[in-house]
Amino acid sequence: MKHFYLIANPSKREAVQVAEHITRYLRARGAVCEGSAQEKRREGAAYGYTDQKRIPQNTQCVITLGGDGTLIQAARDLVDLQIPMIGVNMGSLGYLTQIARGEALSPMLDALLKDHFRLERRMMLEGAVVRQDKDRTRGMTLSDCPPEEGKIDAGAVKYGIALNDIVFTRRDVMQVLKFQVYVNGELLNEYTADGMIVATPTGSTAYNLSAGGPIVTPGAKLMVLTPICSHSINSRSIILSHQDEIGIRVLKNVGQKQMAVFDGDQVIDLDSSEVLRIRESKKNTTLIQLKDVPFLVNIREKLARV
């Protein structure tokens, strides 16, 4: 690789300094390295923090400086470009980042320059909030109401994409929600809970894990449904195929406001006349892997620090 782009999280005190060091190191070895700090989210922008129009067309690798959140935000903003990514951790755990805080950077940079790495594709989810009559919920699929990507205003189909998870939850009032979950148009269950997490294997170690869901190896192709604080003693996580389609229909929640949250960042409001549809995205995130540390070993080491 010879063409790099850096995305630094300015809220991480060391990120800008590390970005300058990486830029000098790569340029001294004949590589092209550009980049910028994340921008503050702008109202109505088609991206969260990084405008993909700023990324040079010949970019071969995006290096993020921050934590898992920084890498996830970059993955969502740049998903159409399909550029391999690698993260340098400036935070605490960093399940997705390859380089830990305080670890030497030169071995990573040398490996990238010499193409000594492997690529790992991670599945993503797409979700659309669509207005439907109650009688049409059964048998409907997301393809029947195709979302328009990037258009989430009130006048268009509301749409989002996620690497970790899509979470259905309440907006304001601290009361439980009543909702139904459908799989491929068939009713799975009716829940009374604080919400529902739909996670990818990558997201299984995020909110899903905190809510008592299972840890899934990142190479798997599946979705995990984990209820949040369900009012049922036999309510457990459910594993679905990556080919399945999930529908979450809001029941009448008096005085409640509901929302769908994409990777803890993008928020779309729902009302009782709308259905949240979730399926595997045709797009994915490609992560650069340098280390041959088994997934379970990595998890054990990360969790030991908590």
C-alpha positions as CSV (number, residue, x, y, z in Angstrom):
1,M,0.0,0.0,0.0
2,K,1.2,3.5,-0.8
3,H,-1.9,5.7,-0.5
4,F,-3.3,6.3,3.0
5,Y,-6.0,8.6,4.6
6,L,-6.1,9.3,8.3
7,I,-9.2,10.1,10.4
8,A,-8.5,11.4,13.9
9,N,-10.9,11.8,16.7
10,P,-10.2,15.3,18.1
11,S,-11.8,14.5,21.4
12,K,-8.9,12.0,22.0
13,R,-6.0,14.2,23.2
14,E,-3.3,12.2,21.6
15,A,-5.0,11.5,18.3
16,V,-3.8,14.7,16.5
17,Q,-0.2,14.2,17.6
18,V,-0.2,10.5,16.6
19,A,-1.7,11.5,13.2
20,E,1.2,13.9,12.6
21,H,3.7,11.2,13.5
22,I,2.1,8.6,11.2
23,T,2.0,11.2,8.3
24,R,5.7,12.0,8.7
25,Y,6.6,8.3,8.9
26,L,4.7,7.2,5.8
27,R,5.8,10.2,3.7
28,A,9.5,9.6,4.6
29,R,9.1,6.1,3.1
30,G,7.6,7.3,-0.2
31,A,3.9,6.9,0.6
32,V,1.1,9.4,0.2
33,C,-0.7,10.2,3.4
34,E,-3.6,12.7,3.8
35,G,-6.3,13.1,6.3
36,S,-8.3,15.3,8.7
37,A,-9.9,15.3,12.1
38,Q,-13.5,14.3,12.4
39,E,-15.9,17.1,11.8
40,K,-18.8,18.0,14.1
41,R,-22.0,16.5,12.8
42,R,-23.9,19.0,10.6
43,E,-27.7,19.2,10.4
44,G,-28.9,17.6,7.1
45,A,-25.5,16.3,6.1
46,A,-25.4,13.1,4.1
47,Y,-22.6,11.8,6.4
48,G,-22.0,11.6,10.2
49,Y,-18.4,12.9,10.7
50,T,-16.4,12.3,7.5
51,D,-17.3,13.5,4.1
52,Q,-16.4,10.8,1.6
53,K,-15.9,13.4,-1.1
54,R,-12.7,14.4,0.7
55,I,-11.2,11.0,0.3
56,P,-8.8,10.8,-2.7
57,Q,-9.9,8.2,-5.3
58,N,-6.7,6.3,-5.1
59,T,-6.8,5.8,-1.3
60,Q,-5.9,2.2,-0.4
61,C,-6.2,2.3,3.3
62,V,-8.1,4.4,6.0
63,I,-6.4,4.6,9.4
64,T,-8.6,5.7,12.2
65,L,-7.2,7.2,15.4
66,G,-9.5,7.0,18.4
67,G,-11.4,4.0,19.5
68,D,-14.0,1.5,18.2
69,G,-16.5,4.3,17.9
70,T,-14.2,6.3,15.6
71,L,-13.7,3.3,13.4
72,I,-17.4,2.4,13.3
73,Q,-18.3,6.0,12.4
74,A,-15.8,6.0,9.5
75,A,-17.0,2.6,8.3
76,R,-20.6,4.0,8.1
77,D,-19.6,7.3,6.5
78,L,-17.3,5.7,3.9
79,V,-19.3,2.5,3.2
80,D,-19.9,3.3,-0.4
81,L,-16.1,3.6,-1.0
82,Q,-15.4,0.1,0.3
83,I,-11.8,1.0,1.4
84,P,-10.0,-1.3,3.9
85,M,-9.7,0.2,7.4
86,I,-7.5,-0.3,10.4
87,G,-7.8,1.4,13.8
88,V,-5.3,2.7,16.4
89,N,-6.8,2.7,19.8
90,M,-6.8,5.8,21.9
91,G,-9.5,4.6,24.2
92,S,-9.9,1.7,26.6
93,L,-11.0,-1.7,25.3
94,G,-10.9,-1.4,21.5
95,Y,-12.3,-4.7,20.2
96,L,-12.0,-3.6,16.6
97,T,-8.8,-1.6,16.7
98,Q,-5.5,-3.4,15.9
99,I,-3.0,-1.3,17.8
100,A,-3.4,-0.8,21.5
101,R,-2.8,2.4,23.3
102,G,0.9,3.0,23.8
103,E,1.9,0.2,21.4
104,A,4.6,1.0,18.9
105,L,3.2,2.2,15.5
106,S,6.2,1.4,13.2
107,P,5.5,-2.4,13.0
108,M,1.9,-1.7,11.9
109,L,3.0,1.0,9.3
110,D,5.8,-1.2,7.9
111,A,3.4,-4.1,7.5
112,L,0.9,-1.9,5.6
113,L,3.7,-0.6,3.4
114,K,4.8,-4.1,2.6
115,D,1.3,-5.6,2.2
116,H,1.9,-8.0,5.1
117,F,-1.7,-8.3,6.3
118,R,-5.0,-10.1,5.6
119,L,-8.5,-8.6,5.0
120,E,-11.5,-9.5,7.0
121,R,-15.0,-8.6,5.7
122,R,-17.6,-7.8,8.4
123,M,-21.3,-7.9,7.6
124,M,-23.4,-4.8,8.2
125,L,-27.2,-4.3,8.7
126,E,-29.5,-1.9,7.0
127,G,-32.8,-0.7,8.5
128,A,-35.7,1.2,7.1
129,V,-38.6,2.8,9.0
130,V,-41.7,2.4,6.8
131,R,-45.3,3.5,7.3
132,Q,-47.7,0.5,7.0
133,D,-51.2,-0.5,7.9
134,K,-51.3,-3.1,10.7
135,D,-53.0,-5.7,8.3
136,R,-50.0,-5.4,5.9
137,T,-47.3,-6.3,8.4
138,R,-47.7,-10.1,7.8
139,G,-45.8,-11.2,4.7
140,M,-44.2,-7.8,3.9
141,T,-40.5,-7.6,3.2
142,L,-38.0,-4.7,3.1
143,S,-37.8,-5.1,-0.6
144,D,-41.5,-4.2,-0.9
145,C,-40.6,-0.8,0.5
146,P,-37.1,-0.1,-0.8
147,P,-35.3,2.6,1.2
148,E,-33.6,5.6,-0.5
149,E,-30.1,5.6,0.9
150,G,-29.2,8.8,2.7
151,K,-32.7,10.2,2.8
152,I,-34.1,10.1,6.3
153,D,-36.1,13.2,6.4
154,A,-39.9,13.2,7.2
155,G,-40.8,13.3,3.5
156,A,-38.9,10.2,2.5
157,V,-38.3,6.6,3.6
158,K,-36.1,6.7,6.7
159,Y,-33.0,4.6,6.4
160,G,-29.8,3.8,8.1
161,I,-26.8,1.3,8.1
162,A,-24.9,-0.2,11.0
163,L,-21.8,-2.2,11.6
164,N,-22.5,-3.1,15.2
165,D,-26.2,-3.0,15.9
166,I,-29.6,-1.4,15.3
167,V,-31.4,-0.8,18.6
168,F,-35.1,-0.3,19.0
169,T,-35.8,1.5,22.3
170,R,-37.8,4.3,24.0
171,R,-37.1,7.9,23.4
172,D,-37.9,9.8,26.6
173,V,-40.3,8.4,29.2
174,M,-39.0,5.7,31.5
175,Q,-41.7,3.2,30.8
176,V,-41.6,-0.2,29.2
177,L,-42.5,-0.7,25.5
178,K,-44.9,-3.1,24.0
179,F,-43.9,-4.3,20.5
180,Q,-44.0,-7.3,18.2
181,V,-41.1,-8.9,16.4
182,Y,-41.6,-10.6,13.0
183,V,-39.2,-12.8,11.1
184,N,-39.7,-13.1,7.4
185,G,-43.2,-11.8,7.8
186,E,-44.2,-14.3,10.5
187,L,-44.8,-13.3,14.1
188,L,-42.0,-14.4,16.4
189,N,-43.1,-12.9,19.7
190,E,-44.7,-10.0,21.5
191,Y,-42.5,-8.3,24.0
192,T,-42.9,-6.0,27.0
193,A,-39.3,-4.7,27.4
194,D,-37.1,-1.6,27.3
195,G,-36.3,-2.5,23.7
196,M,-34.6,-4.9,21.3
197,I,-31.0,-5.1,20.0
198,V,-30.4,-6.5,16.6
199,A,-26.6,-7.1,16.4
200,T,-24.1,-8.4,13.9
201,P,-21.3,-10.7,15.0
202,T,-19.1,-7.6,15.2
203,G,-21.6,-6.0,17.5
204,S,-22.0,-9.0,19.7
205,T,-19.3,-7.7,22.0
206,A,-21.0,-4.3,22.3
207,Y,-24.4,-3.4,23.7
208,N,-25.5,-7.0,23.0
209,L,-22.9,-8.3,25.5
210,S,-23.9,-5.8,28.2
211,A,-27.6,-6.9,27.8
212,G,-26.7,-10.6,28.4
213,G,-26.4,-11.7,24.7
214,P,-23.9,-14.2,23.3
215,I,-20.5,-13.5,22.0
216,V,-20.2,-14.4,18.3
217,T,-17.1,-15.0,16.3
218,P,-16.8,-12.0,13.8
219,G,-16.6,-14.2,10.7
220,A,-20.0,-15.7,11.3
221,K,-23.0,-14.7,9.0
222,L,-25.9,-14.2,11.4
223,M,-27.9,-11.8,13.4
224,V,-28.5,-11.8,17.2
225,L,-31.8,-10.6,18.7
226,T,-31.4,-9.6,22.4
227,P,-34.3,-8.1,24.4
228,I,-33.4,-5.2,26.7
229,C,-34.7,-5.8,30.3
230,S,-37.6,-8.0,29.1
231,H,-40.5,-8.5,31.5
232,S,-40.4,-12.2,31.0
233,I,-38.2,-14.8,32.8
234,N,-37.9,-17.0,29.7
235,S,-36.9,-14.2,27.2
236,R,-33.5,-15.0,25.8
237,S,-31.4,-14.0,22.8
238,I,-32.3,-15.5,19.5
239,I,-29.9,-16.3,16.7
240,L,-31.1,-15.8,13.1
241,S,-29.7,-16.4,9.7
242,H,-28.1,-13.5,7.8
243,Q,-30.7,-14.2,5.1
244,D,-33.6,-13.5,7.5
245,E,-35.5,-10.2,7.6
246,I,-36.7,-8.8,10.9
247,G,-39.7,-6.5,11.4
248,I,-40.4,-4.7,14.7
249,R,-43.9,-3.2,15.0
250,V,-44.8,-0.7,17.7
251,L,-47.9,-1.5,19.7
252,K,-49.9,1.3,21.4
253,N,-47.6,2.9,23.9
254,V,-49.5,5.7,25.5
255,G,-47.4,8.8,26.1
256,Q,-44.3,7.0,24.7
257,K,-41.9,7.9,22.0
258,Q,-39.8,5.2,20.3
259,M,-36.7,5.3,18.2
260,A,-34.3,3.2,16.2
261,V,-30.6,3.9,16.9
262,F,-27.9,2.9,14.4
263,D,-24.5,2.1,16.0
264,G,-25.4,4.4,18.9
265,D,-25.2,7.4,16.6
266,Q,-27.9,7.9,14.0
267,V,-31.4,8.2,15.6
268,I,-34.7,7.7,13.7
269,D,-38.0,8.3,15.5
270,L,-40.9,5.8,15.2
271,D,-44.6,6.1,15.9
272,S,-47.3,3.4,16.2
273,S,-48.1,3.5,12.4
274,E,-44.5,2.6,11.5
275,V,-42.5,-0.6,11.2
276,L,-38.7,-1.0,11.6
277,R,-37.4,-3.4,9.0
278,I,-33.9,-4.9,9.3
279,R,-31.9,-7.1,7.1
280,E,-28.3,-7.8,6.1
281,S,-26.8,-5.0,4.0
282,K,-25.3,-5.8,0.6
283,K,-22.4,-3.6,1.7
284,N,-19.8,-4.6,4.2
285,T,-16.8,-3.2,6.1
286,T,-13.3,-4.5,5.3
287,L,-11.0,-4.5,8.3
288,I,-7.2,-5.0,8.0
289,Q,-5.9,-7.7,10.3
290,L,-2.2,-7.7,11.2
291,K,-2.1,-10.1,14.2
292,D,-2.8,-13.8,14.2
293,V,-4.3,-13.7,17.7
294,P,-7.3,-16.1,17.9
295,F,-10.6,-14.3,18.5
296,L,-11.3,-16.0,21.8
297,V,-7.8,-15.1,23.1
298,N,-8.4,-11.5,22.2
299,I,-11.8,-11.5,23.9
300,R,-10.3,-13.1,27.0
301,E,-7.6,-10.4,27.2
302,K,-10.0,-7.6,26.6
303,L,-12.6,-8.7,29.1
304,A,-9.9,-9.2,31.7
305,R,-9.3,-5.5,31.7
306,V,-13.0,-4.6,32.5
